[in-house]
Amino acid sequence: MGKYDMCMKAYLHDKKRFADLFNGSCFQGKPVIRAEDLEEASEGYVIAGTKTEIFRDVKMRYRSGMILQVLAVENQSYIDYGMPVRCMGYDAAEYGRQMKERKRERRLLLSQKEKVSENAEKSANDQKNSEGKAGIKVTADEQLSGILKTDRLHPVYTICLYSGVEPWDGPRKLSDMMEFDPEEESVQSLFKDYPLTLFCVNEQDGFGEFHSDLKQLFRAMNCRKNKEKMAELIKDETYSHLSEETWEAIAVMTDNAAMLQKKELYKTENQEKEEYNMCQALEELMEDKRNEGEKIGEMQGEIKGVQKQQVFTIRQMIEGKFEVKDICRMVGCDAALVEEVQRNLQ
């Protein structure tokens, strides 16, 4: 996993940001998902029949009333042309995990029922209590399936969050990856598609649907190739009051190593709460770059002046019939420069 994906993974483990990502990207900013209803549940899956383990970037359990659902985010910093298959595999692995859990529960239930039968000699009251916990009729089909007809799985909803700079030109659904026979439309009608819930940061503008500091991060990420937009951004007062996590995320996702190195210089206290002033930091960094550019320009000018003087001296010495090795020694240049001047004189 690259530094960008690791950064977003850590940033989205915050429940408020995780909920905000779903609400902003899927529900136009409406507070459908509440942070207090989320429970962190990231884990790895072992692919059936192999020893290969795969990991979701961020996974949360979401309780809506009495119903449990699974929400997940896959962070993507580059264009993965197999992303629909990859996300479908993650979702299938989650359903497979739930199936194994149900089967384990049912095996335990059946073993408890068998114990009740073996202890039928116990008092009627004890037997009644035991059957109340484990007394259940299981059909042959249910026993072979390993789960009950009434068992239900928890639905899985996955967002692919693309944070790259280049426009996403990869598939947005499984059918985009398929090669269909154009003369067999009837067969193609049997195909069941799998669409990606894809959110590309670089396709958005404004981010008014977001209400956490995700908004500040996404806006900064969209200025990566535009100095004018970045200069406009630092006029926004909200960037004077960033959390440490958002400061670091912006620094990583915009490849601004200087911001990470000088973080402590821009820390402030606001009612005993630590904040970081990115506006001041970027203004000073941009000023440093301007000054550095001016110094480089001056140095290049000086170098050009020295080179001109060298060429003038070399020309005079060539016309004076000096040997190449003597010119190099006296002027302090290499033979290639002397030979170039000789060619220009011919």
VEXMI-31936 format. One record per residue (C-alpha): residue in one letter; z, x, y; residue number from 1. Coordinates in nm, 2 decimals. Each point is the difference from the previous one (the first is absolute). Last residue first. Layout:
<recs>
resn_Z_X_Y_resi
A_Z_X_Y_NUM
...
</recs>
This chain:
<recs>
resn_Z_X_Y_resi
Q_-3.84_3.59_2.75_346
L_0.31_-0.04_0.21_345
N_0.12_-0.31_-0.18_344
R_-0.03_0.19_-0.34_343
Q_0.21_0.29_0.14_342
V_0.27_-0.24_0.12_341
E_0.02_-0.15_-0.35_340
E_0.02_0.35_-0.15_339
V_0.30_0.09_0.23_338
L_0.18_-0.32_-0.09_337
A_-0.05_0.06_-0.38_336
A_0.13_0.36_0.04_335
D_0.35_-0.11_0.09_334
C_0.16_0.02_0.34_333
G_0.25_0.24_0.17_332
V_-0.23_0.12_0.28_331
M_0.05_0.37_-0.07_330
R_0.01_-0.01_-0.38_329
C_-0.27_-0.27_-0.04_328
I_-0.23_0.18_0.24_327
D_0.06_0.33_-0.18_326
K_-0.09_-0.15_-0.34_325
V_-0.31_-0.16_0.14_324
E_-0.13_0.34_0.14_323
F_-0.04_0.03_0.38_322
K_-0.36_0.00_0.13_321
G_0.09_-0.07_0.37_320
E_-0.18_-0.33_-0.03_319
I_0.23_-0.09_-0.29_318
M_0.30_0.11_0.21_317
Q_-0.10_-0.23_0.29_316
R_-0.06_-0.29_-0.23_315
I_0.34_0.06_-0.17_314
T_0.18_0.00_0.35_313
F_-0.16_-0.33_0.10_312
V_0.08_-0.16_-0.34_311
Q_0.36_0.11_0.03_310
Q_0.04_-0.14_0.35_309
K_-0.15_-0.33_-0.12_308
Q_0.24_-0.01_-0.30_307
V_0.30_0.06_0.23_306
G_-0.10_-0.29_0.22_305
K_-0.06_-0.22_-0.30_304
I_0.35_0.08_-0.12_303
E_0.15_-0.08_0.34_302
G_-0.18_-0.33_0.00_301
Q_0.12_-0.08_-0.35_300
M_0.36_0.09_0.11_299
E_-0.03_-0.24_0.30_298
G_-0.13_-0.28_-0.22_297
I_0.27_0.06_-0.26_296
K_0.26_-0.02_0.28_295
E_-0.15_-0.33_0.13_294
G_0.00_-0.15_-0.35_293
E_0.36_0.10_-0.05_292
N_0.09_-0.17_0.33_291
R_-0.18_-0.31_-0.11_290
K_0.17_0.01_-0.34_289
D_0.34_0.05_0.15_288
E_-0.07_-0.30_0.23_287
M_-0.09_-0.21_-0.31_286
L_0.32_0.11_-0.17_285
E_0.20_-0.09_0.31_284
E_-0.15_-0.35_0.03_283
L_0.03_-0.05_-0.37_282
A_0.38_0.09_0.00_281
Q_0.08_-0.21_0.30_280
C_-0.17_-0.31_-0.15_279
M_0.15_0.07_-0.34_278
N_0.36_-0.04_0.12_277
Y_0.22_-0.01_-0.31_276
E_0.30_-0.23_-0.05_275
E_0.35_0.04_-0.14_274
K_0.23_-0.30_0.05_273
E_0.34_0.05_0.16_272
Q_-0.10_-0.24_0.28_271
N_-0.34_0.18_0.04_270
E_0.03_0.37_-0.07_269
T_-0.30_0.22_0.04_268
K_-0.20_0.23_-0.23_267
Y_-0.30_0.17_0.16_266
L_0.09_0.37_-0.06_265
E_0.12_-0.08_-0.35_264
K_-0.36_-0.09_-0.11_263
K_-0.15_0.33_0.10_262
Q_-0.13_0.11_-0.34_261
L_-0.10_-0.35_-0.11_260
M_-0.19_-0.07_0.32_259
A_-0.17_0.34_-0.02_258
A_-0.13_-0.09_-0.35_257
N_-0.21_-0.28_0.13_256
D_-0.22_-0.10_-0.29_255
T_-0.02_-0.36_0.12_254
M_0.16_-0.15_-0.32_253
V_0.26_0.27_-0.01_252
A_0.11_-0.02_0.37_251
I_-0.01_-0.38_0.00_250
A_0.21_-0.01_-0.31_249
E_0.25_0.25_0.14_248
W_0.04_-0.20_0.33_247
T_0.02_-0.33_-0.20_246
E_0.28_0.14_-0.23_245
E_0.19_0.14_0.30_244
S_-0.01_-0.34_0.18_243
L_-0.22_-0.03_0.30_242
H_0.12_-0.09_0.35_241
S_-0.24_0.17_0.25_240
Y_-0.30_-0.13_-0.21_239
T_0.11_-0.36_0.10_238
E_-0.07_0.09_0.36_237
D_-0.38_0.00_-0.05_236
K_-0.15_0.26_0.23_235
I_-0.03_0.23_-0.31_234
L_-0.26_-0.23_-0.15_233
E_-0.25_0.05_0.29_232
A_-0.01_0.37_-0.06_231
M_-0.04_-0.06_-0.37_230
K_-0.29_-0.24_0.07_229
E_-0.17_0.26_0.22_228
K_0.05_0.27_-0.27_227
N_-0.18_-0.21_-0.26_226
K_-0.03_0.13_-0.36_225
R_0.36_-0.05_-0.10_224
C_0.06_-0.30_0.23_223
N_0.00_-0.26_-0.28_222
M_0.29_0.18_-0.16_221
A_0.20_-0.05_0.32_220
R_-0.06_-0.38_-0.01_219
F_0.10_-0.01_-0.37_218
L_0.33_0.18_0.06_217
Q_0.10_-0.20_0.30_216
K_-0.07_-0.33_-0.18_215
L_0.18_0.12_-0.31_214
D_0.30_0.01_0.24_213
S_0.07_-0.36_-0.09_212
H_-0.17_-0.32_0.13_211
F_-0.35_0.02_-0.13_210
E_-0.26_-0.26_0.07_209
G_-0.08_0.15_0.34_208
F_-0.16_0.30_-0.17_207
G_-0.23_0.07_0.30_206
D_-0.31_0.08_-0.19_205
Q_-0.06_0.02_-0.38_204
E_-0.28_0.16_-0.21_203
N_0.17_0.34_0.01_202
V_0.31_-0.13_-0.16_201
C_-0.19_-0.13_-0.30_200
F_0.18_-0.28_-0.19_199
L_-0.14_-0.08_-0.34_198
T_0.11_-0.29_-0.21_197
L_-0.24_0.10_-0.27_196
P_-0.20_-0.27_-0.18_195
Y_-0.01_-0.03_-0.38_194
D_-0.30_-0.19_-0.13_193
K_-0.03_-0.19_-0.33_192
F_-0.35_0.03_-0.15_191
L_-0.12_-0.30_-0.20_190
S_-0.25_-0.09_0.27_189
Q_-0.17_0.34_-0.07_188
V_-0.11_-0.13_-0.34_187
S_-0.18_-0.30_0.17_186
E_-0.15_0.23_0.26_185
E_-0.17_0.21_-0.26_184
E_-0.32_0.11_0.18_183
P_0.18_0.20_0.27_182
D_0.18_0.20_-0.28_181
F_0.33_0.10_0.17_180
E_0.12_0.35_0.07_179
M_0.36_-0.04_0.11_178
M_0.20_0.20_0.26_177
D_-0.03_-0.26_0.28_176
S_0.10_-0.26_-0.26_175
L_0.35_0.15_-0.01_174
K_0.07_-0.07_0.37_173
R_0.01_0.19_0.32_172
P_-0.22_0.29_-0.12_171
G_-0.02_0.32_0.22_170
D_-0.14_0.04_0.34_169
W_0.33_0.02_0.18_168
P_-0.07_0.16_0.34_167
E_0.13_0.36_0.03_166
V_0.34_0.06_0.15_165
G_0.22_-0.08_-0.30_164
S_0.30_-0.23_0.00_163
Y_-0.11_-0.25_-0.27_162
L_0.28_-0.23_-0.11_161
C_-0.09_-0.17_-0.33_160
I_0.22_-0.31_-0.02_159
T_0.12_-0.13_-0.33_158
Y_0.13_-0.35_-0.10_157
V_0.16_-0.04_-0.35_156
P_0.10_-0.34_-0.14_155
H_0.33_-0.01_-0.20_154
L_-0.07_-0.10_-0.36_153
R_0.08_-0.34_-0.16_152
D_0.15_-0.09_-0.34_151
T_-0.03_-0.36_-0.11_150
K_-0.22_0.06_-0.30_149
L_0.25_0.27_-0.11_148
I_-0.06_0.37_-0.04_147
G_-0.05_0.23_-0.30_146
S_-0.34_-0.15_-0.07_145
L_0.07_-0.01_-0.37_144
Q_0.34_-0.18_0.05_143
E_-0.16_-0.23_0.26_142
D_-0.28_-0.09_-0.25_141
A_0.26_-0.06_-0.28_140
T_0.19_-0.23_0.23_139
V_0.34_0.09_0.14_138
K_0.28_-0.25_0.02_137
I_0.29_0.11_0.22_136
G_0.37_0.03_-0.05_135
A_0.09_0.32_0.18_134
K_0.25_-0.08_0.27_133
G_0.09_-0.36_-0.08_132
E_-0.03_0.10_-0.37_131
S_0.30_0.23_0.05_130
N_0.21_-0.26_0.17_129
K_-0.08_-0.26_-0.26_128
Q_0.09_0.25_-0.28_127
D_0.33_0.08_0.16_126
N_0.09_-0.37_0.03_125
A_-0.12_-0.08_-0.35_124
S_0.24_0.27_-0.13_123
K_-0.16_0.28_-0.18_122
E_-0.18_-0.04_-0.34_121
A_-0.34_0.01_0.17_120
N_0.05_0.37_0.06_119
E_-0.32_0.10_-0.15_118
S_-0.19_-0.26_0.20_117
V_0.15_0.11_0.33_116
K_-0.09_0.36_-0.09_115
E_-0.36_-0.11_-0.05_114
K_0.00_-0.16_0.34_113
Q_0.12_0.32_0.16_112
S_-0.27_0.19_-0.17_111
L_-0.25_-0.25_0.13_110
L_0.12_0.03_0.36_109
L_-0.01_0.38_-0.02_108
R_-0.35_-0.01_-0.12_107
R_-0.09_-0.24_0.28_106
E_0.15_0.23_0.27_105
R_-0.20_0.30_-0.14_104
K_-0.31_-0.21_0.00_103
R_0.05_-0.11_0.36_102
E_0.06_0.36_0.11_101
K_-0.31_0.12_-0.18_100
M_-0.20_-0.27_0.17_99
Q_0.14_0.10_0.34_98
R_-0.11_0.36_-0.05_97
G_-0.35_-0.12_-0.10_96
Y_-0.02_-0.21_0.31_95
E_0.09_0.31_0.20_94
A_-0.26_0.21_-0.18_93
A_-0.26_-0.27_0.06_92
D_0.08_0.02_0.38_91
Y_-0.03_0.38_-0.01_90
G_-0.33_-0.01_-0.19_89
M_-0.14_-0.26_0.24_88
C_0.09_0.23_0.28_87
R_-0.20_0.29_-0.16_86
V_-0.29_-0.21_-0.10_85
P_-0.04_-0.14_0.35_84
M_0.05_0.36_0.14_83
G_-0.28_0.17_-0.19_82
Y_-0.18_0.13_0.31_81
D_0.32_0.15_0.14_80
I_-0.05_0.06_0.37_79
Y_0.27_0.24_0.12_78
S_0.35_-0.06_0.14_77
Q_0.09_-0.28_-0.24_76
N_0.35_-0.15_-0.03_75
E_0.04_-0.26_-0.27_74
V_0.24_-0.27_0.10_73
A_0.19_-0.24_-0.23_72
L_0.15_-0.35_0.00_71
V_0.15_-0.16_-0.31_70
Q_0.12_-0.36_-0.01_69
L_0.33_-0.16_-0.10_68
I_0.04_-0.38_0.04_67
M_0.35_-0.15_0.06_66
G_-0.06_-0.03_0.38_65
S_-0.27_0.25_0.07_64
R_0.14_0.32_-0.14_63
Y_-0.22_0.31_0.05_62
R_0.02_0.31_-0.22_61
M_-0.13_0.31_0.17_60
K_-0.25_0.27_-0.11_59
V_-0.11_0.30_0.20_58
D_-0.24_0.28_-0.12_57
R_-0.04_-0.14_-0.35_56
F_0.04_0.26_-0.27_55
I_-0.20_0.08_-0.31_54
E_0.13_0.15_-0.33_53
T_-0.23_0.12_-0.27_52
K_0.15_0.02_-0.35_51
T_-0.27_-0.22_-0.14_50
G_-0.04_-0.32_-0.21_49
A_0.11_-0.22_0.29_48
I_0.01_0.18_0.34_47
V_0.35_0.10_0.09_46
Y_0.10_-0.15_0.33_45
G_0.20_0.16_0.28_44
E_0.25_-0.16_0.23_43
S_0.04_-0.13_0.35_42
A_0.23_-0.31_0.02_41
E_0.15_-0.02_0.35_40
E_0.14_-0.35_0.05_39
L_-0.15_-0.24_0.26_38
D_0.14_-0.33_0.13_37
E_0.18_0.16_0.29_36
A_-0.33_0.14_0.12_35
R_-0.15_-0.34_0.04_34
I_-0.35_-0.07_-0.11_33
V_-0.17_-0.30_0.17_32
P_0.09_0.12_0.35_31
K_-0.34_-0.09_0.16_30
G_-0.19_0.31_0.11_29
Q_-0.35_-0.12_-0.08_28
F_0.11_-0.07_-0.36_27
C_-0.16_0.27_-0.21_26
S_-0.01_0.33_0.20_25
G_0.29_-0.07_0.24_24
N_0.22_-0.19_-0.24_23
F_-0.05_0.25_-0.29_22
L_0.04_0.31_0.22_21
D_0.30_-0.16_0.18_20
A_0.18_-0.06_-0.33_19
F_-0.05_0.37_-0.09_18
R_0.11_0.10_0.35_17
K_0.32_-0.20_-0.02_16
K_0.07_0.11_-0.36_15
D_-0.02_0.38_0.08_14
H_-0.17_0.15_-0.30_13
L_-0.31_-0.02_0.21_12
Y_0.07_0.33_0.19_11
A_0.06_0.20_-0.32_10
K_-0.33_-0.12_-0.16_9
M_-0.19_0.05_0.33_8
C_0.11_0.36_0.02_7
M_-0.07_0.07_-0.37_6
D_-0.35_-0.15_0.05_5
Y_-0.07_0.22_0.30_4
K_0.15_0.32_-0.16_3
G_-0.22_-0.04_-0.31_2
M_0.10_-0.14_-0.34_1
</recs>
